[in-house]
Amino acid sequence: MASKGRGERVQVGGHTLQLTNLDKVLYPASGTTKADVLGYYAAVAEWMLPHVEGRPATRKRWVNGVDGEVFFEKNLPDSAPDWVARHEIEHKDHANVYPLVNDLATLTWLAQVAALEVHVPQWRFGPRGAQRNPDRLVLDLDPGEGVGLAECVEVAQLLRPLLDGMGLELVPVTSGSKGVHLYARLDGNQTSAQVSDVAHELARAVEADHPDLVLSTMGKADRRGKVLLDWSQNNGNKTTVAPYSLRGRERPTVAMPRTWRELASKQLRQLEYTEVLSRLRRRGDPLADVSSGTPVPSARWSSEGREAIPRRQRRGSEASSDDEHDDMRNTESPEHDPSHDGDGAGEAREGRDRLAKYRSMRDASKTAEPVPAAAPPTSDGRSFVIQEHHASRLHWDFRLEHDGVLVSWALPKGEPDDPGTNHLAVMTEDHPLEYGTFEGTIAKGEYGAGEVTIWDSGTYDVEKWRDGKEVIAVLHGEQRGTRRIALIHTGHGGGKADQNWLIHRMADDPAEGGSPRGERRKRGRTVVGNSGTASRSGGRSPGDPGRASSRGGTEQELSTLDPVSPMLAVAGTAADVDDGWAIEMKWDGIRAIAVVQGDRVTLTSRNGHDLTPAYPELQVLADQVESEGGAVLDGEVVAVDESGRPDFGLLQTRMGLTKPREVEQAAKAAPIRYLLFDVLHAEGHSLLRKSYDERREVLERIVTSEGPIDVPVAFDGDLEEAMRTSQRLRLEGVVAKRRDVTYSAGRRSRSWIKLKHHATQEVVIAGWRPGNGRRASGVGSLLMGVPGDEGLVYVGRVGTGFRDRDLDELLTEFGKVGRKTSPLVGVPAADARDAHWITPSRVGEVSFAEWTSTGRLRQPSWRGWRPDKSPDDVVRES
């Protein structure tokens, strides 16, 4: 561009500029000259200009280098070239004329006058100088004394899922100074004041959840050890250093857009200008979409107080389905417009709106189906749904969640239940994830008109997915059990035939002992029959509604009795339950599977531990079960207080005891009862495929309630009365169970819904922090985690609900399982600073007020250990 001589006249974008003092050193520490600065801005202009053009530019100038005085300029000086674009802004008592950095010539002029830093607001001028609404949101993470870039990254990672839940995608920028800026693209429908209000509430919420790490108020004097989450950058009168701007620091660092992968690197640091261009040429601009100028979907947020910070949207199981074709006149292929045929698994979809065809076929004002306005985000969920669709001809809609949508097929004859029979599957358009829970009537005259109900739903394991060719998956159905299916594309010849596939019911994999490949048998605890593991598939075939699904034979009789991994409930609300459900009390104890054979009773916990020695009084069960060939029963062991009420704290005194003398002594103070609510094998047959009502009839018939054994009454669909009764008895809550479902051994199912009066959560203990005062040398609080996609995710610490004796005992135990590194993901620096880490092998239970927006337990209180459960059993409760 120019040599390092005294000066040079150059042509830039049709304008003439006089460049002077090119050899002046502006950064003494690195020897960087004005010529270097001019060269950098010329080279980076194509990436920088989209982020600054149309915005009033405030400049910071170091005419004598960064070791000299800095000049802060807003108003455009009279010496500025007249070709520099500008607009005036009226202030209360004066007006300023600001330059707009719209081209390389203006950027070059700024570098010539040593305006090393360019600062701009989050809004642009309109064509006539009007101030538009902001088109981006910025959060500035500024570390205080004692913290640095690592803590800023920690806060950024806390914010990312929150903004994602608001429909905003954050892009990080290392500021070139000490901290990190986070940018998100907006649609321009909110004013600066509204955006600023939401950013302020967001900052307050994060500060409330992480007071040891985050500050939201700039006026607080003591910022030591904390990161200031500066939300004020969104004020219409505030500016932020522009992306790719140099900084007036000791060395020539840059406000550099980064990827989240870069941000997670342990070697993360602020970059200098010499490192910028090679990265841009290799990777492009991570921030490009924020300033692209193309339409952006509206964000899901408002400025109405704290409610402006929404929960992350549920994905996966909240999808639903109509059907893509409204007519089934041809049994070989549903009738529909070929132009609407689904992309499904057939074409590359990157960068495309995969729901465009779906929306084009539906009028949101006329159909009850979900019709999302925006393109779907990508996802890695594994939900499936099969919907029974009574359109002009009955058929079934088969949908698998894949990359943010439900890839869909129509099954004219339903899902086959015999490996020897294949059925036609016609691929249709992708459906939104929200369709996965859709049931209802599609109005007459609308596409797919008719009644839609869910026939089966759940999750699936993918074994193979070749777009447009083949899908093999193991379905874990909540209503119909587990089975393995294959979808194979057979279309040829163009037209509708290109959408024709076959769906095939695959035989059990002998290598897995008869269980479907892809389904890992939980700790080997299954019901074993003559030829391997008993099938868990239940219900009726959609192609043959009157025939029980048996996978190639009648239900196998059991030759031996082994414990079954119990079916598990999920948290829910009254809205999940209707008249087709039975209601049972939720007992505050530990789950136990009982196997009764002859005069012997064995008890097994949910995680496969032998509980038999701990509860010898339950051997009477053998005399109270009338079932030739024995029985396998499911229930809860509870300890009862003097009033007969279950007391989990009292039960703790009996957990883990095996020596007869200790058990006998504890039994005097903590009598137990075994409350039975299900039967899985009786009278020589497995009952896993029987409905709840059928199993309940057998349970009440074969068990005599007497002494410590009881079969508590089930309410007949009256949830409100059951909840009142549960509260009156001071119980945990209730469990609602669908009457028509089979027993999904070893799986968590929405066919069983638990409703609690108070929130509780199982947690994995991964460390501890010292206490204060007299507890300074002992355990003050426990650090808790819950398994997640990225590992054991930190959910907070608990320090209440303990007795001093408990904490003293813990200190001794923890000394045996200590480790040097944290087993948790996402621990704030303030909590990790004095933490002692342990092997995360023990499960406890806490009560708590609520989940915070950042995934922490608010006001947790210790309830006790759960030796009946393993860390892998722990899931986050809603």
N, C-alpha and C positions, 0 to 999 in steps of 0.2 A: 504493500500500500504506500508507504513512505519510508524513506531512509531515516537513520537516527541523526541527521544533520540538524542545523539550526532551525530550519523551517521549510515548508513546501506547500505549494498551491495544488489542490487536487480537485478532481471532478467526482462527485458522489450523487448518483441518482439524478443527474441533470443539474446539480447545484455545485457552485464553486465554493470551496472552503480553504481558508488559510490555516495550515497546521503549524504550530510553533513549539519550540522547546521540546522537541521529540526525544531528546536524550535526558530530559529531567527525570531523576529517580523519584517515583511516587511512593514506592514501598522499599525503604532502605534495607529491611531485613532480608528481602529476596532479590534486591537489585532490579525490581520491575520498573520499567520506564513508562513515560507517557506513550511512546511508540508501541510498547507492548500492550498497553491498555487499549489504544486505538485498534490494534490488530485483533485483540480478543473480541471487542464489541462488533467489529466488522464480520468476524467469523461466526459469532453466535447469534447474529441479528435474526436469521430466518427462524430460529426457535424462540427467541426472546420477544420479538415484536408482537406476536399474537396475544401475549399476556399483558401488554402495556398499551396497545393502540386504542385510541378513543377515550383514554382515561387521563385526567389532569395529573401531571407529573410534578412531584416535589423532589428537589435534588439536594444532595449533600456533597459539598465541594471541598476538596483539599488541594488548593492551588500550590501549596508548598510541600506536598506529600503528607502521608498519614501521620508523621511525627509533628506536623504543624497544626495551625488553627483550622477548624472546620467551619464552613459557612452553610447555613441552612436556608435554601431559597424556595419560595413559593411563586412569587411574582416573576413574570418573564421580564428580564432586563431590556432596556432600550437598545442595547447592543446586539440583541438576538437577531439573526437573519429574518427578513420579513417573510420568507417562504415557510418558516416554522408554523405548523398548524397550532391554533390556540383557541381557548374559550374563556370567558369571564365568569367568575363566581361571585355573587353578591354575599358579603358577610354583613353582620349587624351594623358596623360603622365604616365599612370600606369595601372595596371590590378588588379582587386579585385576578390577574390574567395568567392562566396556566398554559404551559406548552403541552402539546399532545405528541407523544413519541410514536408517530405513525409510520416512520420510514427510516432507512439506514442513514440518510443524510442527517436527520435530527439526532439520531443516536451518536453519530460521529461528532456532531457539534458539541453534544454534552461531554463526550470524552475529551475533546479539545479543551474545554474550560475546566477539566479535572472534576467534573461531576461524577465521581466514582459510584455513588449510590443513587438509584432511581427508586422512588417510592410512589405507589399509586393506590387509590381506593378500590373497593370491590364493585364499583359501578362505572358505567361509561356515559359519555355525553350522547344525546340524540343528535340527528343531523342539523338541528337548529340550535343546539347548545343546551337543550333541556336535560336535567339530570334524570337518568333512567333508574329503574329499580336495580338492585345488585344482581349480578349474574353468577356470583360465587360467594361462598361462605369461607371464612378463614379463622382458624384457631391457632393462637400463638402459644407454644409451650416454652416457657422461660425458666430455666433452672436457677434456684437460689444457692446460697453458699452451702457447700458440702454435698451437692448433687450435680449431675452433669447430663451428658447426652443419653446415657443408659436409662436414667429415670425418666427423661422426656420420652424415650421410646416406649417405656412401660406405660405411661399415660396415654400415648398415642394408640397403643394396642387395646387399652380399655375403651377408648373412644370409638375405635373402628366399628365394632359390632353395634354400638348404639346408633351411629349415623347410618349404618347399613339398614338397620331396622326402620329408619326414617325415610328410606329410599334414596339416600345420599351416599355416593362412593367417595371415600377420602383418598387423597393422594398426598404423600408426605414430601416435604421439602426441608432438607437440612439448611438452616437459615444462614450459614456462613459465619455466624457469631457463636452463640452458645447453645442454642436450642433447636427446635423443630417447628415448622409451620405445617398445618394440615389444611388442604384445600378441598372443597367440594363444589361441584357445579350446581347452580340453581336455575330454575326456569324463568326467573324474572317477574314472577307474580306477586312477590312480597316486597314491601318497602324495606329500606335500611333499618328503620326502627323495629319492624317486625322480626327481621332476621337477627338483629342485635338482641332483642328480647329472648328469642329462642336460644341463642348462643349463651346468653347469661344464665337462663334456667338450666341448660345443659351443664354448664360449669358448676353451678351450685349443686346439682344432683351428684356429679362425680366427686365434688369436694365432700359432700355428706357421706358418701360411701367409702371414701378413702381420705379421711382427714389427716392421716399421718403422711400423706404423699402429695396431696393436691391443695392448692389455694385458688380461690376464685375472686378474691378481693385484692386489688392492687394497693389499697390503703393500709393493709396489715403490715406492721413494721417488721415482724420477725418472719422472714422467708427461709431461714436456715433449714436445710434438709427437705425442702419442698419444691414442687414445680408450680409456678403460676400459670394457670390456664386462662390466658388473656383473651376474653371473648370480645373486648371492646374494638378490635380491629374491624368489626362489622358496622360500627357507627359510620354514618355517611360522611362525617367530617374527619375520619381517621384514615391513615394510609399504612400500607405494609410494603416492606422492601420487595421489589419486583423479582420474580423468578429469573435467574441467570444474571442478576445484577451483581457486580463486585461489591465487596464490603470494605469499609475504611478501617480495617483492622491492621495489626502488625504485619500480617502476611496477606497476600491477595486471595482471600477466600471468596466463595461464590454462594449465593442462595440457590441451592442445587436441587431440582426435583429428583426424587429417588423412587425406587420400587420398594414394596413392602419386604421383599426378600432381602434387599440391601439393608433396609432398616433393621432387620433381625440379626444382622451379622455382628459378631462380637468385635470385629475390627472396624466398626462404623466410626467415621470421623468426618469433620468438615472438610470439604474438598477445595483445592486451589484451582485457579483458572486454567492452569496448564493441564489439568486432568479432565476438564469438562468436554472438550471437543471430541476426543477419541471415544468417550462414552456415548455421546450423542450420535456419532456416526455409526456406532456399533448397535446401540439399543433404541435410538430414537428418544423422543421427549415423553416421559411418563405422564406429564401434565397436559399433553396436547388436547385431550378431549375436554378439559375444563374450559378452554378458550376457543373451541372449534367453531362456535357460532351456529351450530346446527341445533334443531329443537331437542329439548331434554324433557323427559316425563316429569310431571308434577311430583314434588316431594310429599310424603305423607306426614305432615306436621302442621302445627299452628303456633300461635304466640300466646295462647291462653294459659299462662301460669305453668305449673310443673307438669300438667298433663301434656304439654308440648313435647315431652320426652317419652315417646311410645315404647312399648315392648317390641322386641324383635318379632317380625311376622312368623307365624307358625308355617312350616312347610311340610311337605311329604304327605302326611295322613289327612291334610285338610283339602284334598282334592276331591273331585266328584265327577259324575258322568251322566250325560244323556246318551244319546247315540248319534253318531255322525250321519247316519242314513235314516231317512224317515219311511222307507218302504223296503220290504223284503220280498218283493214279488218273485224274484228269481232265487231259489234256495241255494244256488251256487254262488251268488254274488249279490250284495245289497245294491239297490239302485241309488246312485247319487251322481252328481256332476263330476266327471273325471278331473276337471280342473281343480276340484277341491280335495283330491286325494292327498292323504297325509304324507308329509316328509318322513314321519315315523323313523324307521331305522334305514331309510333308503338313500339319503343324500347327505353330503356335508352341509352343516347348518351354521357354521361359525359366522358371526356378524349378521345373521338374519333374524327377523322377528318371526319366531316359529309359531306364533299364535295368529298371524295375519289371516290365514285362511279360515281358522276357527271363527274369528270375529266377523269376517265377511259373510258368514253364513247365518249370523244371528243378530237379532235386534234386541239390545239389552232392555229396552222399554217394554218388550212384549214377552220375553221368555224368563222363566224362573232360574235358568241356568246362570252360573257365574260367567261374566264377560269382562275380564280385566282389560283396562284401557292401555296398559303398558306392555311392552315386550317382557318376557319372563327373564328373571336373573338365572344364571347357571346354578346348579345344585348338584349335590352328590347323594341325595336321599335315595332310599330303596323301598318305596311304598308301592303297593299294587292294589287294584280294585277290580272286581268283576261285577257288573251291574246287569240286572235282569230288566230288559227293556220291552215293554208291551207297546210297540208301535203298530203300524198296520200289519206287521207280522212279528211274532215273538222272536227275539234273539238276545244274545248276551254280548256285552261290551267288555273287552278285556284290555286293561290298561296297566302299563308299567312305567313308574317314574324313572326318567332318564334325562339328565342334563337340563333340569328346570321345567320339563313338561311331562305330561302323561302320553307316552307313545301308545297308540290305540289300534286295536283290531276289533272287527265285528265277527262274532261267532254265530252263524245261523243255527247250528245244532248244539251250541254250548261247548263246554270243556269236556273232552273225552275222559272216561274213567277206566278205560281198558287199554293197556299198551298195544293191543292188537288192532285198535281202531284209530284212525286219524280223522280229524274234522277240519273243515275249511275255516280259515281265518282271513278276513279281508281287511287289509290295512286301510285306515282312515286318517283324517287329519289329527295332528297333535292337539291335545286338550290341556287346559290349565290345571295346575296342581289342585286348585280349589274344587275341581270337579270330583276329586276322590271321595268326598263326603256328600255329594249331591244325591238327594232322593226327592222325588216329587213328580208333579205333572207338567209336561211341556204342552203348552196350549195348542189346541187344534188350529191348524193352518200354519203353525211354525215348523221349522225344520226338526225332524225327529219327534213329532208330536206323539204323546203317549205317556204312560206311567213308567217311572224309573225307580227301582229299588236296588239296594246293595245286596248282592248274593253272597259275596265273600270279599274280605279285605284284610290287609296285613302288610307284612314286609316280605322281601325276597332277597335271596343270595344269587348273584349273577355268576355263572360258570363260564359263559362265553357270550360275547355281544359283537357280532360282525354286522355293521350297518348294511341294511338292505339284503342280507343273506341268511343270517342265522342268529337265534337267541336261545340260550339254554339257561334255565333258572330254577331254583328251588323256592317254591311258594310256601310261606308260613302263614296260613290263613287263620284268622280268628274264628271264623264260622265253620270252615271245612277242613281244617287241619293242614298238615305238611305233605307236599307232593312235588315231584320233579317234572317239569314240562320242557318241551322244545318247540320253537317256532321256526319253520323252515320256508324260505321264499321259493315259490315254484313258478312265479309269473313269467310269461314269455309272450311274445307276439304283439306287444303294445296294448294300449287302451286299458280297459278295466282289468284285464288278465295280469297286468304288471303289479297289481295290488294283491294278488292271490298268494296266500301262504297256507301252510298246513300247521295245525297245532297237534302235538303228539304227547301223550302221557307216557313218561319214561318209567321203565321198571326200576325197582329198588336196586341200589348198587351192592352186590354181594360183598365187596371189599369193606363195606361199612356195617356188616352184620345185618343187612336188610334195611337199614335206614337210608333215606335219600342222601345221595352224595351232596356235600355242601352243608348238610345239617350236622353239626358236631354234637354228639350226645353228651349232655352235661354231666361230667364226672362219671360217666358210665352208668348213671342211675336211670334205668329204664325197665319197663316190663318186658321180660324175655319169654318168647314162645318157642314152639317146636322148630321153627326155621329162622330164628333170629329175633330182631326187635319188632315188637308189635307195631303195626302201622298206626300213625296218629291222624290219618286223614279221616274225616268224618263227614256227615251230612249226606246230601243227595246230589246226584249228578244233574247238571242243568239239561243234559240231553235225555235223561231218563229220570224224571222227578220221583218215581216211585221206588227206585232201587237204591239200596245202601251201597255206598262206595267201599269196596274192599280190596282194591288193587290186585285183582286176579285171583280171588278166592273168598271163601267165607271167613268170618272173623275167627282168628286163631284162638284156640283154647290154651291156657297157660299150664305148663308142666311144672314150673317153679315160680315162687313169688319173690320178687326183689322190690326194693323201694322205687318209687317213681319220683322224678323231679317234679316238684309241685307247680301247678299253674299259678301265675302271679297277676295281681290286679294293677291297674294304673289309676292315678289320681284323676278325679273328674268333678263335675258339678251336677246339680239336679237336672239341668237341661239335657244331660246325656241319658237320662233314665225315663222310660215310659211304662205303660201298663204291662209290657211283656217281660218284666224283670221281677225276680224274687229279691227280697231285702233281708240281709242277715246283720247281726251286730258285729262290730269290729272289736276283736278281743285283744287286749294289750299284753301279749305274751310272745312265745316263740313258736314258729311253724314246726310241725313234726309229722312225718309220715309213719304210720304204724303198719307193720306186717304181722298178721296173726296167723300162725300155723300150729295146729294142735294146741298144746298148753303153753306155748312160747310166744311172747310179744317182743318184737324189736322196734326201737324208735330211731329214726334218722332225721337229722336236721336238714334245713334247706340246702346247706352246703356240703351235705354228705357225711357229717360227723355222727358217730354213734352216741345217742342220748340215753340208751337203755340203762346203763348203770346209775345215771343221775336221778332217775324217777322210778324206783322199784315198785312203788305203790300202783303203777299203771299196769302191772302184770295181770291184775284182775280183769283187764279187757278180754283176755282169752276166754273167760267164763261168761262174758256178756255179749259175745258175738256168735250168732247162730248162722254159720255158713260152711257148708260142706266143701272141703278143699282149702279153707282159709279165706283171708280177706286182706286187702290193702286199703287203708283208710287215711284220710287227710283231716288234720285238725290243728288246734292251737293248745299248747301247754301254758297254763296261766297259774300264777300264785295268787291266793285270795287272802284278803285281810279279815279282821274279825267280823266285819259286816258282810263278808262274802263277795266283796268287790275285787276284781282283778287289780293287782298292784305290781307294776313292772319293777319298781325299786325293790320290792320284796323278792321277786323272782331272781333278781341279780344275786342274792345270797345263795342260790342253789345252782347257778350256772357254773359249769366247769368242775363240779365236784364228782369224784368217782370212787373214793374210798368209802366203804360201807359205813364206817363209824361216823365220818364227817357228814355223809348224806343223811344218816339217821338223826343226827343232832340238828341239822338244818331243817329237816322235815317237820320237826316239832313247832318251830317258829314260822315256817313258811309252807303250809299245806298247799298242794297243787291239785288242779283239775285238768282233765283232758276234754276239750270241747270239740266235738266232731262235726264237720260240715260237709264231707264228701266221701264217696267210696269209689275206688278205681278198679277193684277186682273183687268179685264175690261169687259164690255158688258155682265155681269152676269156670267163670268167664271174665274176660276183660270188659270193663264198662267205659273205657276211654272214649269210645265212639257213641256212647249213649248221650242223650240230652240231659241237661241239668235236672229236669223234672223226673226223668226216668232214674237217674242215679239217686236222687233224693228219696224216691219211693223205696228203693232197695235199702238205703242207709237206715231209714226209720223202721224198716221191717226187721233188719237183722241185728240191730244194736239195742240192748236194754240199757236205759239211762238209770244209773244207780251208783252211789258212792262218788268216786272222783271222775266217773265217766258220764258224759251228758251229750245229747244231741239237741242243742238249743233250737227254739222255734224260729222258723223263717216267716217274716211278714209277707203278706200277699199283695205285693205291689204298692203298698201305701208308704211311700218314701217319707212324706212329711211326718206321719205318726211314728215311723221307725226312728227318725232323727230326734223327735221329742223324747221318745223312750230312752234312746241312747244317752241323751243329755241328762235326763232325770236319773239314770243309773250311773252317771259320771263315767261313761265309757268313751273310747276314742272317737267313735263315729259308727258308720255302717259300711257294708260292702253290698253293692247291687250286682246281681248276676243275671245275665240273659237266660231265659228258661230254655231256649231252643238250641243252645250251643253245646258242642262236645267239650271234652277236657283237653286243653292244649298243654300237654305235659312239658314242663321246663321252659315255658314261654310266658312273657308278659302280654296280656291281651286286653283290649278295650271291651271285651265281652264281660269283664269283671271290673267294676268301677268302685273305687274307695272314696268315701266322703268323710272328712274329719272335721271335728269341731275346732281343733287346734292343729296348726301345722307342725309336722315332725319331719326329720330328714336323717337318713342313714349317711354316715360320713366315714371316710378312711382317715385315720390319724397318721400324720406324716412328720410331725415335729412338735416342739414345745418351746415356749419362751419363759424366761425367768419372771418371777413375780416382783412385787415391790414390798418395801418395809420388811416385815418378818418373813415374807415369802421370797425375799430377794435371792436366796440361795437355793430355792426349790422351784417347782413347777408353778407358773402363774396362769398360763393358758395353753391350750392345745391348738395346733395348726391343722386345719381340716381340708380334705379334698374330696372331689367326686369324679369318677372316671368320665372322660370326655373324648372327643375325636383326637385331641392333641396329647392325650395322656391324662395324668391325675391333675385335675384343674383345681386351683386354690379357690375355696369358697368362704374363707374367713377364719377367725379364731374364736374359741369359746373359753371363758374363764369363770363362769358362774354355774351353780348347780352341784359343785363338788363339796365334799367334806374334807377337812384338813387331812384326815387319815387317808382318804383316797389319793390325795396329791402326794403324800409321803411315799405311799406304795408305788405310785407311778414313777417317781424319780429312780427308784431301785430297778424297776422293770425296764425303763427306757435306757438305762446304762448298759444293758445287755444287747440292745439292738441299734446302737448309734451308728451313724454314717456321716461322711464329711460333706456330701453334696445334697442339694435339695431334690426330692423326688416329685416336687410339685411344679406345675406350670402356672405362671402368672402371679407369683407372690410379690406384693409391693416391697420396695426396698426397705421401707420403715418396718415391716413385719419380719423381713429376712435378716435384718441387721444383727440381732442378737439371738437368732433362732438356733436351736439344737435339733438336727435332723435325725430321724429314725427310719428304719425299714417300714414301709407302709403295709403292714400285714394285718392290722387289727381294725375292726369296724365298731363304731359307736353310734349312738343316736342322740340327736338334740331336738329340742322344741325351738321354734323361732317365730318371729312376727311376720316376716315376709321375705321374698327374694328381692334384692335391690336391682335396679336397672343394669348394674354392671356385674351381676352374677354372684353377689355375696349374700350370706345369710344375715339378716338384720336381727339383732338382739337374741342370739342363740343362747340356749341354756342346756346344760348337760343332763341327759336322762339316764345314760348307762351304756355299758358295753353290749355288743351283739355278737357273742361267740358263735351263734348259730349261723352267722353270715360271713362270707368271704368278700374281699374287696371287689371281685368281679361281679358280685351280686348287687352292688350299690348302683342305683340310678337316681338321677335328679327328679324330685317330685315337683309337680306343677305348683 
